[in-house]
Amino acid sequence: MTHRHITVNGRRVDRPSYRTRPGDVVAVAGRSRGLDPFVVAAAGANAPAGEPVPYLVADLSGLTVRVERQPERREIPVRCDEHLVVEYYSR
């Protein structure tokens, strides 16, 4: 899938690195809702296991997510040792 199927606050985004802010609504574009991956997602087949993230409010049936607030670093599930990245680029 590419980013052309996604909107933020009703406007198509033109890059995957688009930065959202609290209150923004990220959604699947209207014509894209019928595509197989999005139909499967709306049925909940790809729902993540475990606790939902506290900084997002998802509506699977509507294929939307609202950004409630900026996440704290400890809430972001990234497997990365930041100090190693800083060490590498500080050479």
Secondary structure, DSSP 8 states (H G I E B T S, - for coil): --GGGEEETTEE-S-TT----TT-EEEE-GGGGGSHHHHHHHTTTT--SS---TTEEEETTTTEEEE-S---GGGS-----HHHHHHHHT-
